[in-house]
């Protein structure tokens, strides 16, 4: 990627010069800036979008506070100025600008595409990456229609943000969109800086990766992307060097493939420090140790190695040689006290086995175990209200209570409840009115139950518990399918409220409350009952 895509604050003089260049090179450039000013947007940076192309621009605008509050927008919005037909490469360049916004001021889920291409919205619909994140800002050309009804950028955003279902986002949330988890973020940050190793466990889609990414993005902005950039070498404000790996990136699970991924991530991140290390063609444990030693020997910063979805390393059986890799990492961590290993997965099965590959398990007693459960009610309410503002929904108090009863704060389920509201009240309706949600809760619950993503989560919970924790699954089924008056008796049958089965359910956030009045997500209660019907 060319360094021209990285915004550099060069002062007011440079900003004025670049704005003048934009207006000279784009026939409707003056009109664009006037429309932005009409809505009290203020230009903060502008640079060419592509090298050697002075008619394509990336323009950052400061968002007025009332729109930050009213629409849930970030402090700045990115506008991509493209005369003529928009191409996928233009949007790719725009995504890179957002990705390298290390101060996280840009809205990560929004790109405004300004163009004079006729039927701009239809063109964006043809580019898959644009469908959920890009909003068309149509300008006049010689043959196409004008957008005279949207004279200001605020009208464009108010009318068109609601057309995108931001609730139905399946990827980890980044930057300013992270909600809650303040205690967990502080704890994990401290553990990484101190060189501690941590295991994060919890249900799928409960927010483990979001939590890790929040911490690693803050500690090491360069970990957001490992593509070397001219402007970033020797311009490091990181407090740690982070190497983020996801085992789902490995197509064929073997020790060699794992080492290849680790070596590749290490070498790419070190290149941003100006440290030249070549990833070996045929990685071995010795090559990996050499690269790791170089990383530890050439910087005084803590190193953080993240292995996300670690379950794939040992299910259905551990990959051959896994114990050797873990012993090496433990030895380096204990020797230097600057290597933090953060592992995330569904449960600590690997950490509880006394032996691994016939040898004493090197990870027993090493990791600090942390369980990541659902949102508390305040964070769940904040998420629903914030995203609701973004799509023009007036989320009322009854909606907040009902959503929490049905999801108990599971982040993905909570978003899916919001998505059900969006489908009912906003889908296909391009208006600036904000419909109230409280009057539509019965319909919303029906749509929520029918959503595939919600059903898949219920299926995964059932499969995990029935395969690994049968007694806990039986307890959950009894609690879900029978009268609450019998709850205390069911707990007693399964070891009591403080017993192992109850503890498993409470760690996963599937049961809360008390032994006499346990609380279970209504969706899961409905799902388990419907399975037996």
C-alpha positions in Angstrom: 0.0 0.0 0.0 1.3 3.5 -0.8 2.0 5.8 2.0 -0.2 8.5 0.4 -3.2 6.7 1.9 -2.0 7.5 5.4 -3.2 10.8 6.6 -0.5 13.1 8.0 -1.4 16.2 9.9 0.4 19.0 8.0 -1.4 22.0 9.4 -3.9 24.4 8.1 -1.8 25.7 5.2 -1.5 22.2 3.7 -5.2 21.5 4.3 -6.2 24.7 2.5 -3.9 23.9 -0.4 -5.2 20.4 -0.8 -8.8 21.6 -0.6 -8.1 24.1 -3.4 -6.5 21.3 -5.5 -9.6 19.2 -4.9 -11.9 22.0 -6.1 -9.7 22.6 -9.2 -9.6 18.9 -10.2 -13.2 18.0 -9.5 -15.8 20.0 -11.3 -18.3 19.7 -8.4 -15.7 20.0 -5.6 -17.0 23.4 -4.5 -20.5 22.1 -4.3 -19.4 19.1 -2.2 -17.6 21.3 0.3 -20.6 23.7 0.5 -23.0 20.8 1.1 -20.8 19.6 3.9 -20.6 23.0 5.5 -24.4 23.4 5.2 -24.6 20.5 7.7 -21.7 21.9 9.9 -19.2 19.3 8.8 -15.7 20.6 8.9 -12.8 19.4 6.7 -9.8 18.1 8.8 -7.7 16.3 6.3 -7.7 15.7 2.5 -5.2 13.7 0.4 -5.2 12.0 -2.9 -6.8 8.6 -2.7 -4.4 7.0 -5.2 -0.8 7.9 -6.0 -0.4 9.9 -9.2 -4.2 10.5 -9.6 -5.1 14.0 -8.5 -8.9 13.7 -9.3 -9.6 11.1 -6.6 -9.6 12.2 -3.1 -10.0 11.0 0.5 -11.6 13.7 2.6 -12.0 13.5 6.3 -14.8 15.6 7.9 -15.3 16.4 11.5 -18.8 15.2 12.5 -21.0 17.8 14.3 -21.7 16.7 17.9 -25.4 16.6 17.5 -25.0 14.0 14.7 -22.5 12.0 16.8 -25.2 11.9 19.5 -28.2 11.6 17.3 -26.9 9.0 14.7 -24.2 7.3 16.8 -21.5 8.5 14.4 -17.7 8.7 15.1 -15.9 12.0 15.5 -14.9 11.9 11.8 -16.4 10.6 8.6 -14.5 9.6 5.5 -15.7 10.9 2.2 -14.3 9.3 -1.0 -14.4 11.7 -3.9 -14.5 9.8 -7.2 -15.4 11.6 -10.5 -16.9 9.1 -12.9 -17.5 5.4 -12.3 -16.6 4.0 -8.9 -14.3 1.0 -8.9 -13.6 -1.7 -6.3 -10.0 -0.4 -6.0 -11.3 3.0 -4.9 -13.2 1.4 -2.0 -10.2 -0.8 -1.2 -8.1 2.3 -0.8 -10.8 3.9 1.4 -10.9 0.8 3.6 -7.1 1.0 4.0 -7.5 4.7 5.2 -9.9 3.6 7.9 -7.8 0.6 8.8 -4.8 2.8 9.4 -6.6 5.4 11.5 -4.6 4.6 14.6 -6.3 7.3 16.6 -9.7 5.6 15.8 -11.5 8.8 15.0 -13.0 7.6 11.7 -16.2 5.7 11.7 -15.2 2.1 10.9 -18.5 1.1 9.4 -19.2 4.1 7.1 -17.7 5.4 3.9 -19.5 8.2 2.0 -18.9 7.9 -1.7 -19.3 11.2 -3.5 -19.5 10.8 -7.3 -21.1 12.2 -10.4 -21.6 8.7 -11.9 -25.2 8.2 -13.0 -27.1 5.9 -10.7 -24.4 5.8 -8.2 -26.4 3.7 -5.7 -26.9 1.0 -8.3 -23.2 1.0 -9.0 -22.3 0.6 -5.4 -24.7 -2.3 -5.1 -22.6 -4.1 -7.8 -19.5 -3.9 -5.5 -19.9 -6.5 -2.7 -17.6 -4.7 -0.2 -19.7 -1.5 -0.6 -23.2 -2.9 0.2 -23.2 -2.6 3.9 -20.6 0.2 4.6 -21.0 2.7 1.8 -23.5 5.5 1.3 -24.0 7.2 -2.1 -23.7 11.0 -2.2 -24.9 11.7 -5.7 -23.6 14.8 -7.6 -24.7 16.2 -10.9 -23.3 15.1 -14.2 -24.3 16.1 -17.7 -26.7 13.3 -18.3 -27.7 11.9 -14.9 -30.2 13.1 -12.3 -29.2 15.4 -9.5 -29.6 14.9 -5.8 -31.3 18.2 -5.1 -33.3 16.8 -2.2 -30.2 16.1 -0.2 -28.5 19.5 -0.2 -26.6 18.8 3.0 -24.6 15.8 4.1 -26.7 15.4 7.3 -29.8 14.8 5.1 -28.0 12.2 3.1 -26.8 10.4 6.3 -30.1 10.7 8.1 -32.0 9.2 5.2 -29.6 6.5 4.1 -27.9 5.2 7.3 -31.2 3.5 8.1 -31.0 1.4 4.9 -28.1 -0.6 6.3 -28.7 -3.2 9.0 -25.7 -2.4 11.2 -27.0 -4.8 13.8 -26.3 -7.8 11.6 -22.5 -7.4 11.8 -20.8 -10.7 12.3 -17.1 -9.6 12.5 -15.4 -8.5 15.7 -16.2 -4.9 16.6 -13.2 -2.6 16.5 -12.3 0.9 17.8 -14.9 3.2 19.2 -17.7 0.7 18.5 -16.5 -1.5 21.4 -19.1 -1.3 24.2 -18.6 -2.3 27.8 -15.9 -4.7 29.1 -14.1 -1.9 30.8 -12.8 -4.1 33.7 -11.8 -6.9 31.4 -10.0 -4.5 29.0 -8.0 -3.0 31.9 -7.1 -6.4 33.3 -6.0 -7.8 30.0 -4.0 -4.7 29.2 -2.1 -5.0 32.5 -1.5 -8.7 32.0 0.0 -8.2 28.6 2.3 -5.4 29.7 3.5 -7.5 32.6 4.2 -10.5 30.3 1.5 -12.7 31.8 -0.2 -15.5 29.8 -3.9 -15.5 29.7 -6.6 -17.9 28.5 -9.9 -16.3 27.5 -12.9 -18.7 27.4 -16.5 -18.3 26.5 -19.2 -19.1 24.0 -18.7 -18.3 20.3 -19.7 -14.8 19.3 -19.7 -13.6 22.9 -17.0 -11.0 22.3 -13.6 -12.7 23.1 -12.0 -11.5 19.9 -13.5 -8.1 20.2 -12.0 -7.8 23.7 -8.5 -9.0 22.5 -8.6 -6.7 19.5 -9.5 -3.7 21.7 -6.5 -4.3 23.9 -4.0 -5.1 21.2 -5.2 -2.2 18.9 -4.6 0.2 21.8 -1.3 -1.3 22.9 0.0 -1.7 19.3 -1.8 0.3 16.6 0.4 -1.4 14.0 -1.2 -4.8 14.9 -4.3 -3.6 13.1 -2.6 -4.4 9.8 0.8 -6.0 9.3 1.5 -4.5 5.8 4.8 -2.5 6.1 4.2 1.2 5.4 6.9 3.8 4.7 5.5 6.2 7.2 5.3 3.7 10.0 8.8 2.3 10.1 10.7 4.0 13.0 7.6 5.9 13.9 6.3 3.6 16.5 4.1 4.6 19.5 3.4 1.1 20.5 3.5 -0.1 24.1 3.9 -3.7 23.0 4.5 -5.7 19.8 1.5 -7.8 19.0 1.4 -10.9 16.7 -2.3 -11.8 16.1 -3.0 -15.3 14.7 -6.2 -17.1 14.1 -6.0 -20.8 13.7 -8.9 -20.7 11.3 -6.4 -19.3 8.8 -4.7 -22.7 8.7 -6.4 -24.9 6.0 -4.5 -28.1 6.9 -3.9 -28.5 10.6 -0.3 -29.6 11.2 2.6 -28.3 13.3 4.4 -27.2 10.1 1.4 -25.0 9.1 1.1 -23.6 12.6 4.7 -22.7 12.6 4.4 -21.2 9.1 1.6 -18.9 10.3 3.5 -17.9 13.4 6.7 -17.1 11.5 4.9 -15.1 8.9 3.1 -13.0 11.5 6.3 -12.4 13.5 8.3 -11.4 10.4 5.6 -9.0 9.1 5.2 -7.3 12.4 9.0 -7.0 12.9 9.4 -5.4 9.5 7.4 -2.4 10.8 10.2 -1.9 13.4 12.7 -1.9 10.6 13.9 -5.4 11.6 14.5 -7.5 8.5 13.7 -11.2 9.1 12.7 -13.6 6.3 10.0 -16.2 6.9 11.5 -19.6 6.2 10.1 -21.5 3.3 10.0 -24.7 5.3 9.5 -23.6 8.9 10.8 -25.7 11.8 10.8 -25.3 15.5 14.4 -24.1 15.3 13.5 -21.4 12.7 10.6 -20.2 14.8 12.8 -20.0 17.9 15.4 -18.0 16.0 12.8 -15.5 14.9 11.3 -15.3 18.4 14.7 -14.7 19.9 15.5 -11.9 17.5 12.2 -10.3 18.3 12.9 -10.5 22.1 16.5 -9.4 21.6 15.9 -6.3 19.4 13.2 -4.5 21.4 12.6 -3.8 25.0 8.8 -3.8 24.5 6.7 -6.7 25.7 5.7 -9.2 23.0 2.2 -10.5 22.8 1.4 -13.6 20.8 -2.4 -14.1 20.3 -3.8 -17.4 19.2 -7.5 -17.1 18.5 -9.8 -20.1 18.2 -7.1 -22.2 19.8 -9.6 -25.1 20.0 -8.7 -26.1 16.5 -5.2 -27.0 17.7 -6.4 -29.9 19.8 -9.8 -30.9 18.4 -10.6 -33.7 17.8 -7.1 -34.6 18.8 -4.0 -32.4 19.5 -1.9 -31.8 16.4 1.4 -33.7 16.6 4.1 -31.7 18.2 1.8 -29.2 19.9 3.3 -29.9 23.3 6.8 -29.1 22.1 5.6 -25.7 20.8 3.9 -24.9 24.0 6.9 -25.9 26.1 9.1 -23.6 24.0 6.7 -20.7 24.4 6.4 -21.3 28.2 10.2 -21.4 28.5 10.7 -18.1 26.6 7.9 -16.4 28.6 9.4 -17.5 32.0 12.9 -16.7 30.9 12.3 -13.2 29.6 9.1 -12.2 31.4 8.3 -10.1 28.3 6.4 -12.7 26.3 2.6 -12.7 26.9 0.6 -15.5 25.3 -3.1 -14.8 24.9 -5.2 -17.8 23.9 -8.9 -17.7 23.2 -11.4 -20.5 22.8 -14.6 -22.0 23.9 -13.4 -23.7 27.1 -10.2 -24.7 28.9 -10.2 -28.3 27.8 -6.5 -28.3 26.8 -5.5 -26.6 30.0 -7.1 -29.2 32.2 -5.5 -32.4 30.8 -2.7 -33.6 33.1 -0.8 -34.9 30.0 -0.5 -33.8 26.4 0.9 -36.2 23.8 2.0 -38.6 26.7 4.0 -35.9 28.4 3.2 -33.6 31.3 1.0 -30.8 30.0 3.1 -27.6 29.8 0.1 -25.3 30.0 -1.3 -26.6 33.3 -0.9 -23.9 35.9 0.7 -21.5 33.5 -2.3 -19.5 32.2 -4.5 -17.1 34.1 -8.0 -18.3 33.3 -10.6 -15.6 32.4 -14.2 -16.3 31.4 -15.9 -13.9 29.1 -19.7 -13.9 29.6 -22.5 -11.8 28.1 -22.9 -8.1 28.6 -24.4 -6.8 31.8 -27.7 -5.0 31.4 -26.2 -1.5 31.2 -23.8 -2.4 28.4 -26.6 -4.4 26.6 -28.8 -1.3 26.8 -26.0 0.9 25.6 -25.4 -1.3 22.6 -29.1 -1.4 21.5 -29.6 2.3 22.0 -26.4 3.3 20.2 -26.9 1.1 17.2 -30.6 2.0 17.2 -29.8 5.7 16.8 -27.5 4.8 13.9 -30.4 3.3 11.9 -33.1 5.8 13.1 -34.9 3.7 15.7 -36.4 5.2 18.9 -35.5 2.3 21.2 -37.8 2.5 24.2 -37.5 1.2 27.8 -39.8 -1.8 27.2 -37.7 -2.8 24.2 -34.6 -2.7 26.3 -36.1 -4.9 29.0 -37.6 -7.3 26.5 -34.3 -7.6 24.5 -32.4 -8.4 27.7 -34.9 -11.0 28.8 -34.6 -12.8 25.5 -30.8 -12.6 25.2 -29.4 -12.0 28.7 -26.8 -9.8 27.1 -25.2 -12.3 24.7 -23.7 -9.7 22.2 -24.5 -11.5 19.0 -28.0 -12.4 20.1 -28.6 -8.8 21.3 -27.6 -7.5 17.9 -29.9 -10.0 16.3 -32.8 -8.7 18.4 -31.9 -5.2 17.1 -31.8 -6.6 13.6 -35.3 -7.9 14.0 -36.5 -4.4 15.0 -34.7 -3.0 11.9 -36.4 -5.5 9.6 -39.8 -4.6 11.0 -39.4 -0.8 11.1 -36.6 0.4 8.9 -35.9 -2.0 6.1 -36.6 -0.4 2.7 -37.8 2.9 4.3 -35.7 5.9 3.5 -37.1 8.5 5.8 -35.7 10.6 8.6 -38.5 9.8 11.1 -37.5 7.6 14.0 -40.2 5.0 14.7 -40.7 4.0 18.3 -40.0 0.3 19.0 -42.1 -0.4 22.1 -45.3 -0.9 20.2 -43.8 -3.7 18.0 -42.3 -6.1 20.5 -44.5 -9.1 19.8 -43.6 -9.0 16.2 -40.0 -8.4 17.0 -39.8 -11.5 19.2 -41.3 -13.6 16.3 -38.8 -12.2 13.8 -36.0 -12.7 16.3 -36.9 -16.4 16.8 -36.9 -16.9 13.1 -33.4 -15.4 12.5 -30.9 -18.0 11.3 -28.0 -16.4 13.2 -29.9 -16.7 16.5 -30.9 -20.3 15.9 -27.3 -21.2 15.0 -26.1 -19.9 18.4 -28.7 -21.9 20.2 -27.6 -25.0 18.2 -23.9 -24.4 19.0 -24.7 -24.0 22.7 -26.7 -27.3 22.7 -24.0 -29.1 20.8 -21.1 -27.9 23.1 -22.9 -28.8 26.3 -24.3 -32.1 25.2 -20.9 -33.2 23.8 -18.7 -32.0 26.7 -20.9 -31.3 29.7 -23.8 -33.6 29.6 -24.8 -33.1 33.2 -24.8 -29.3 32.8 -26.9 -29.7 29.6 -29.4 -31.8 31.4 -29.7 -29.2 34.2 -30.2 -26.4 31.6 -32.8 -28.4 29.9 -34.7 -29.1 33.1 -34.6 -25.4 34.0 -35.7 -24.3 30.6 -38.6 -26.7 30.1 -40.2 -26.8 33.6 -41.9 -24.5 36.1 -39.6 -22.1 37.9 -41.0 -23.4 41.2 -38.9 -26.6 40.6 -35.6 -24.8 39.9 -34.1 -25.2 43.4 -34.8 -28.9 43.3 -33.2 -29.3 39.9 -30.0 -27.6 41.1 -29.9 -30.0 44.1 -30.2 -33.0 41.8 -27.1 -31.7 39.9 -24.8 -30.9 42.8 -26.4 -27.7 44.0 -26.1 -24.1 42.8 -22.4 -24.0 43.7 -21.8 -27.4 42.0 -19.8 -28.2 38.9 -22.8 -28.3 36.4 -24.2 -25.0 37.7 -20.7 -23.4 37.6 -20.3 -24.4 34.0 -23.6 -22.8 33.0 -22.9 -19.6 35.0 -19.4 -19.3 33.5 -20.9 -19.4 30.0 -23.5 -16.9 31.1 -26.3 -19.2 30.4 -27.7 -19.1 33.9 -27.7 -16.1 36.3 -29.8 -15.0 39.3 -30.3 -17.3 42.2 -31.0 -21.0 42.9 -34.6 -20.1 43.7 -35.0 -17.7 40.7 -32.5 -18.6 38.0 -32.5 -16.5 34.8 -32.1 -18.0 31.4 -32.2 -16.3 28.0 -35.8 -16.6 26.9 -34.6 -17.5 23.4 -32.7 -20.5 24.7 -35.7 -21.5 26.8 -37.9 -21.3 23.7 -35.4 -23.3 21.6 -34.9 -26.1 24.1 -38.7 -26.4 24.6 -39.3 -26.4 20.8 -36.8 -29.2 20.3 -38.7 -31.5 22.6 -42.1 -30.6 21.1 
